Amino acid sequence: MTSTSPTIAVVGTGTVGAMALWQLARRGIAAVGFDAYAPGHDRGGYGGQTRIFRTAYREGAEYVPLLRRALEGWRTLETETGSTLLTRTGGLTIAPEGHPDLDMVRTCAAAFDLPHEELSPTESMERFPQLPVEPDETVFLDRTAGVLRPEKSVIAAATRAESLGATVHRYCPVQGIEADDHGVRLRTPEGQHRFDRVLLTPGPWATELAQSAALPLEVHQITTMWFQQRRPGEFGLERTPIVLRSGPTAYTSFPAVDGDTVKVSLHSVPRPRIPSAEHITRNPAPELVAAMREAVTRFLPGVHPDPVRVGGYADSFTPDGHAIAGHLPGLPNTTVLTGFSGHGFKMAPVLGEIAADLVVDGTTDHTITHLDPARYATTGEVAG
């Protein structure tokens, strides 16, 4: 690293923080991470054994270039760490004809020539008999989709960053930040630390930031459940794609990466708002269990409908479902990436690039106008 490189603090070493540390260290930047826990812990939005990668993106075509770059980043991280982090399985978007999610994935595929297929209910069930489809539904197969291993990925990024010269202070919560035109000072149980700049990647610990910076962020709990497959191998990685079902019953489901259980996350039941990730409950509400049993019985008959495992996680959400990435008025030498609204993990490597660009250079070549925090500057919306 050169004497002219800024010193950077990264507060939060989860999805974005760990990837940012990796990218900063690759550039020879002196970067130090701080976390109340440790990379790969079980409280952040990335938890739960698996996450989805996809490029035909129902959240908007503006994400496709970022996802393509993220795919390159996943393969680079795998090469640098000798890890297997992304397994291609294909991914099904199942929705009634005319549903906006189906329209958007078609738009993405047409605009960027993405490899895909459209299947009728009969064609889909001939290929994937373990995944029933209703007669009025259409199935869109994203061939580039697959399964990510989130905890393993965060640990891989953080440890690779350390091997390249970064430092991670584990179990060291940041208790205060003072930013001015000359730099930033962090207060921790280990003492005070002075840096040129700070990158804030708080994830579901964004409540305090939301209040101080007047950002409309809310933290919600995400509850996932695992169900035992009835017949060995029926939902194996080699034969079962990820599923994103839209419509009256909306959920995501995953192959049985452990060889036994299928993970399901239900989206058609509201996710409860919580103050922060410290308030996660491991006991799901009875109405959520009932709704999950109904969905699984109807659409995943190859598993037993009573969950054998329940996981509670959290993430920060914005009103429009798009993250906040950039600089905030009144916070000099401070860069913020947060509010990924439950769909940021698949982009983690490119988000690390963007974070490194912004905190070092103040700008990025990636197109992120839809993530600009200035879009909330005139609304007066504040989470509260």
PyMOL commands that set and color helices and strands:
alter all, ss='L'
color gray80, all
select helices_A, chain A and resi 15-26+61-81+100-112+121-127+150-163+203-205+207-213+277-279+286-299+345-361+369-371+373-376
alter helices_A, ss='H'
color red, helices_A
select strands_A, chain A and resi 7-11+30-34+51-53+86-88+91-96+116-119+137-142+146-148+167-169+176-180+183-188+191-195+197-200+218-228+242-245+251-253+261-266+273-274+309-317+324-327+334-338
alter strands_A, ss='S'
color yellow, strands_A
deselect
rebuild
show_as cartoon
